[in-house]
Amino acid sequence: PGYGVALVGPAADRYLERAGYVRQSGGVTVSREHLHARLGTVTFIADLLRATASRPARFNCFGMHEWAMVYRAPSVRHSRVPLRL
């Protein structure tokens, strides 16, 4: 759940085993201190989501499968097939 949302009920206690979760009067939630410590990451993700929210979805691979075939590989496995890299 998002910051400021409190989880309640027996299942909420499992979150207390995770870093940054605390019990408050309304239930189990992420602590303000944990959020502040991760502010750089939270800001980056929020900016990324804002930048991509209005863009059309892309469902093709953009050649990533070809990149994955050769990334850190000792040799190109499919040398007979020309890659677009």
ABEGO torsion letter per residue (X at the ends): XBBGBBBBEAAAAAAAABBGBBBBAAEBBBBAAAAAAAAAAAAAAAAAAAAAAABBBBABAGGAAAAAAABGBABBABAABBBAX
